[in-house]
Amino acid sequence: MTARPATDAPRTLFDRIWDDHAVVERDDGYTLLYIDRHLMHDGSAGCFARLHERGLPLRRPDRSFGTPDHFVASGPEALAPLRRKALEAMTANAARHGFTMFDLGDARQGIAHVVGPEQGVTQPGLTLVCGDSHTSTHGALGALAFGVGQSEVAHVMATQCLWQRRPKTMRVSFEGRAPEGVTAKDLALAMIAKIGAGGGAGHVLEYAGEAVRALSIEGRLTLCNMSIEAGARAGMVAPDETTFTYLSGRPYAPQGADWDRALAHWRSLPSDPDAIFDREARLDASTLAPMVTWGVSPEDASPVDGRIPDPAAAADAAAREGLARTLDYMGLTPGAPIEGIEVDRVFIGSCTNSRIEDLREAARVLRGRKTTRPAWVVPGSGLVKAQAEAEGLDAVFRDAGVEWRAPGCSMCVGMNGDVGRPGERIASTTNRNFQGRQGPGVRTHLVSPAMAAAAAVEGRFADVRRML
Amino acid sequence: MQPFTALRAPALPLPLANVDTDQIIPARFLARPRDEQRGACFHDLRLDETGAPRPGFPMNRPAFAGARILVARGNFGCGSSRESAVTTLVDNGFCAFVAPSFGDIFFNNCFQNGALPVRLPEERVEALLAGLEASPGAEIAIDLEACVLTGPDGAADRFEVDGFRRDCLLRGVDVVDLTLGHAAEIAAFEARQAQTRGWLDRLP
């Protein structure tokens, strides 16, 4: 266990939040950590069943929020019985336990990691968990947020706490300004390519540097979302004026005198300038390009002007074999330029890239152009959808030949009927290019919304910087 | 929960890195109840498009039948938080996993299900993989009390496991019950927080 620093020692943002939530500290290095906010989705039914088996109440319904996202349909098709059952169970559990629910039919429904920040449920300085690995998203507002499995979800339901070992800290600094056409998604993929899909394991990441400070909250949410793809359960950005402006007036953000008290606390949170991190990583944002993944791990990412790697050049036999297997699955030729790889289909959405800014970036590329491949846009929430429609983005999408659908996880998660066909190559704004993630045999390439839009127009990966 | 103390069992080599939870159990099986997820374990790696076993996949080789320990390369269990990744392995007889590193959430989920993840140095894992390939069906012994893993070659390695998690496994502790035993401290924390961070309790 990292020793708890004396109160006058320099501390990180993470240290402050952790120390502020320690309920019990054991001699063996484990801490009982208080959880301020618990987000639930439609995969939570089994966790409630465990609570019911024990005859325990949901300890803090006032600290619990839910919205269905994994199993919902993004189109008019009928729900498979098991999915309908999961959605009905969630509605019934909300009625039984009295937590705040943004259910289907409510404009506030959407992907939990879009809805939490949008409603102001997510705030600086708090601890937040959800039974989903992309809970790291919420760190964008300066919260300590991480995903847990179903047993730990049930534990939070029963106790509002979790036993945790204090993780290590790692600062990832993006120096300089990201060039035009290089988005938060590209920063994330460049980082994962550099440190590896397991590079952040055991650590909480704090993103810092000029390029991060320049990001909107939407961009920071994208960056923190991908922390788990670098192996880190949590990623955070220190709260600043961008954060406070974003939160001000949101329904569940503090109001009136509470706002002033909360703001004073939030301003005290950022890491001290001389705080020590266990590890440091640095990237020069000004040298980055739009990224495309070519393999089956998010670390298999390359600038769009790069080429598919050659197994013959691999370091050892295991790497050579692994790379050959990857390229076989992906149907790619060693040495081929990434620009020029034809795609079959395009998906814009997911907790990574379905917020209003993502849709604006895609629309900027699609305006006045026609897609040559089937493409979907799935907004992250009912409110994002309404905002996009108020700005006329839905018309831009429709005019370009893109299908404008209803909020949910859709093609990111492969468990709600929205999947590709075996062998299909998809340019996708999601977070995982794992084998079969978007359906058995599907070949997923992770890109930013602008790059996805460019691929939909060109029918192949194209450098979006030429189209802006 | 069943205590985990010591185990001596055949081990399955899975010489792959970054095995994500979508490989361990594809998402399309997650809506099903646990007793229907047993056959989903490594589904798309194990079976081809027609449902026929892929002969090269280690789980399909008769020599590895009855394996209870799985040895893999780095970042095993990365990806989603689905606890079914652990439970489908447990329901297929596996109760210990050996790798140079694990996905953090998978690692935590193991302890919730009476399973032990063991981190060993990469060179040692490579030696175990080679040894298991050379003598299929060979056994690995794990002594959690002493934190020692003995390979088929007889070489013993000490491994580290958090004291808290180790105690819980050794005694089969129910963690919810343990935490409910701290009800007074939790209530005191909440009272303190209501004073200092009162806005968290006031919803619109």
Interface residues (C-beta under 8 A of the other chain):
Chain A: V23 V24 R26 D28 G29 Y30 L32 Y34 D36 G43 R54 L56 D62 R63 F71 A80 L82 R83 K85 A86 T100 G125 L126 G131 D132 S133 G147 V148 G149 Q150 S151 E152 A154 H155 A158 T159 Q160 C161 W163 R165 G196 A197 G198 A201 G202 I228 G231 A232 R233 P251 Y252 P254 Q255 D258 W259 R261 A262 H265 S297 E299 A318 G322 V413 G414 M415 V419 P422 R432 F434 Q435 G436 R437 P440 G441
Chain B: P15 L16 A17 N18 D20 D22 Q23 P26 A27 R28 L30 A31 R32 D44 E49 R73 G74 N75 C78 G79 S80 S81 R82 E83 V86 S101 F102 G103 D104 I105 N108 N109 Q112 N113 D162 G163 F164 D167 V175 V176 T179 L180 H182 E185 I186 F189 E190 Q193 R197 G198 W199 L200 D201 R202 L203 P204
